[in-house]
Each structure stands twice: as C-alpha cells, then as structure tokens.
Amino acid sequence: MANNDTTQVPVLVKRKLQAEVIGPIYAEMVAQIGEEKAASILDAAIRKAAIAEGRAFAAKAPNGNPSMQDFIKLFELWTTGGSLEIDVLEASDTRFDFNVTRCRYAETYKDMGLGEIGHLLSCNRDAGFCEGYDPNMQLERQQTIMEGAKCCTFRYLRKQPEAAKA
C-alpha cells in the first residue's frame, strides 16, 4: 500500500506541481465560462482544501488541541529551503506577527506564467488553513507580495476559547 503522506515534500514543490495541473484547467475554465466565474470557482476550491488541510494538521496536534506554539512550529513547513524570507515581529501564545520580505511562491507562479492567479493558489490558503486548524485563530493581512506589495503582513491572533474564559 502506498504512503499518501505528503508532509515530507517541501510545500513550494507541492504548490508548483499543483499549479502545473491547475493552470491549464483554469485557462480552460476561463475560455468556457469567463475569468470572473473561473476565479470564483478556483477561490472556493482552494479555500475548502486549505480548511481541510488545517483540520488534518490540527488532528495531529498533541491531545488534538492545537496551540499557537504548535502553529508556529508548523510554519517551518512553508519556509523550508528559503521559500519565504520573514522578519518575525512577535511570537507568543496568542500572537504570531511577521512580514514576508521575499516570497518564492510568488516568484514561482510568475515564472510559470500564473502570476495573475498566484494569490488564489497560495495566499488564499492562509486564512482558510488557520480557520481549519483552530477556529479561535484569525489572520489579518493588509498586503501581499503576490499582489504587488513590497512585503506581506501576516498578523495571526489566537483568541481565548469561550469555555477557557469562564
């Protein structure tokens, strides 16, 4: 039986392989149903996949109870091999704030001729992943390199669960 665990594959490699398949499908959808509808479908599909992936990673957390510290450790998966160059501003039990100063995901999609949908293929995953990983976690991001900014501003906040406040 084959091992379906792809966690050993660098995320940048996975995203490139996925884009090689998704790119032609997206182009065909644009030709048949238009850019707006094709982008909407891709957006929804990627977001749902990211939520499911977040849930799968949360299930692997100690005691099935993911923490911000567990999430911060997971983030190494996305930065492997210099995929992202980041400046960490805060890393605590409730916050993980950083700026991405270089994004090889954006560079890869641009090199593949998919720069116009790179935000759907990658950036779109971030909020969905944290939603699936921990419903108490939120991402606020004002800008991304993928959409032309000089840096990406990631601001993750983990709120106290309601039951824990009482």
C-alpha positions in Angstrom: 0.0 0.0 0.0 1.4 3.4 -0.9 2.1 6.1 1.7 -0.1 9.1 1.0 1.7 11.3 3.5 3.0 14.3 1.5 4.3 16.2 4.5 7.9 15.3 3.5 7.5 17.1 0.2 8.5 20.8 0.5 5.4 22.9 0.3 6.9 25.1 -2.5 7.4 21.9 -4.6 3.8 20.8 -3.9 2.4 24.2 -4.9 4.4 24.2 -8.2 3.2 20.7 -9.0 -0.4 21.6 -8.2 -0.1 24.8 -10.3 1.2 22.7 -13.3 -2.2 20.9 -13.2 -4.4 23.8 -12.1 -3.0 26.3 -14.6 -4.3 24.5 -17.7 -7.6 23.7 -16.0 -8.1 27.3 -15.0 -7.2 28.5 -18.6 -9.9 26.2 -19.9 -12.4 27.4 -17.4 -11.7 31.0 -18.4 -12.2 30.1 -22.1 -15.5 28.3 -21.4 -17.1 30.3 -18.5 -15.1 33.5 -18.2 -12.4 34.8 -15.9 -14.7 36.0 -13.1 -16.5 32.7 -12.7 -13.3 30.7 -13.2 -11.6 32.7 -10.5 -14.6 32.3 -8.1 -14.5 28.5 -8.5 -10.8 28.3 -8.0 -11.0 30.6 -5.0 -13.7 28.4 -3.4 -12.0 25.1 -4.1 -8.6 26.2 -2.8 -10.2 27.7 0.3 -12.1 24.5 1.1 -8.9 22.4 0.5 -7.0 24.8 2.9 -9.6 24.4 5.7 -9.5 20.6 5.3 -5.7 20.7 5.4 -5.8 22.8 8.6 -8.1 20.3 10.2 -5.8 17.4 9.3 -2.8 19.2 10.9 -4.9 20.1 14.0 -5.8 16.4 14.4 -2.1 15.7 14.7 -1.5 18.3 17.5 -0.8 17.0 21.0 -4.1 15.8 22.5 -5.9 17.1 19.4 -5.6 20.6 20.9 -3.6 22.9 18.7 -1.9 25.8 20.2 -0.2 28.9 18.8 3.2 27.4 19.6 2.3 24.3 17.6 1.2 26.5 14.7 4.4 28.5 14.8 6.4 25.2 14.6 4.2 24.2 11.6 5.1 27.4 9.8 8.6 26.0 9.2 6.9 23.8 6.5 6.1 26.9 4.4 9.6 28.4 4.8 11.7 25.4 4.1 14.6 26.0 1.7 14.1 29.7 1.7 10.6 29.6 0.3 9.8 32.6 2.4 12.1 35.1 4.0 10.5 36.5 7.1 11.0 39.0 9.8 9.3 37.9 13.0 7.8 40.7 14.9 6.1 38.7 17.7 5.7 35.1 18.6 3.8 34.3 21.7 0.9 32.1 23.0 -1.6 34.5 21.4 0.2 36.2 18.5 2.4 35.4 15.6 3.2 38.5 13.6 5.7 38.7 10.8 6.4 40.2 7.5 7.4 38.2 4.5 10.2 40.1 2.7 10.7 37.5 -0.1 8.2 35.1 -1.5 9.5 32.3 -3.7 5.9 31.2 -4.2 5.1 34.5 -6.0 8.3 34.2 -8.0 7.4 30.6 -9.0 3.9 31.4 -10.1 5.2 34.4 -12.1 7.9 32.3 -13.8 5.1 29.8 -14.7 3.0 32.5 -16.3 0.5 32.1 -13.5 1.2 35.3 -11.6 -2.3 36.6 -12.1 -3.8 33.7 -10.1 -0.9 33.2 -7.6 -2.9 34.8 -4.9 -5.7 32.3 -5.4 -3.3 29.4 -5.5 -1.2 30.3 -2.4 -2.3 33.4 -0.4 -5.9 32.3 -0.5 -4.9 29.2 1.6 -3.6 31.1 4.6 -6.8 32.3 6.4 -8.6 29.0 5.4 -5.8 26.9 6.9 -5.9 28.7 10.2 -9.7 28.5 10.3 -9.5 24.7 9.9 -6.5 24.4 12.3 -8.0 26.4 15.1 -11.4 28.3 15.0 -10.0 30.6 17.7 -7.2 31.8 15.3 -7.6 34.7 12.9 -5.3 36.1 10.2 -5.2 39.7 9.3 -3.1 40.6 6.3 -3.2 44.0 4.7 -0.9 43.3 1.7 1.0 40.7 -0.1 4.0 40.5 -2.4 1.8 38.3 -4.7 -0.4 41.3 -5.4 2.5 43.8 -5.8 3.4 45.0 -2.3 7.0 45.1 -1.0 6.1 42.7 1.8 3.3 40.5 3.1 2.0 41.5 6.5 0.9 38.4 8.5 -0.8 39.0 11.8 -2.2 35.9 13.4 -4.2 36.2 16.6 -5.4 33.4 18.8 -8.3 34.3 21.0 -9.1 32.5 24.2 -11.8 29.9 23.7 -15.1 30.9 25.3 -15.0 27.9 27.7 -11.5 28.8 28.9 -12.6 32.4 29.8 -15.2 31.2 32.3 
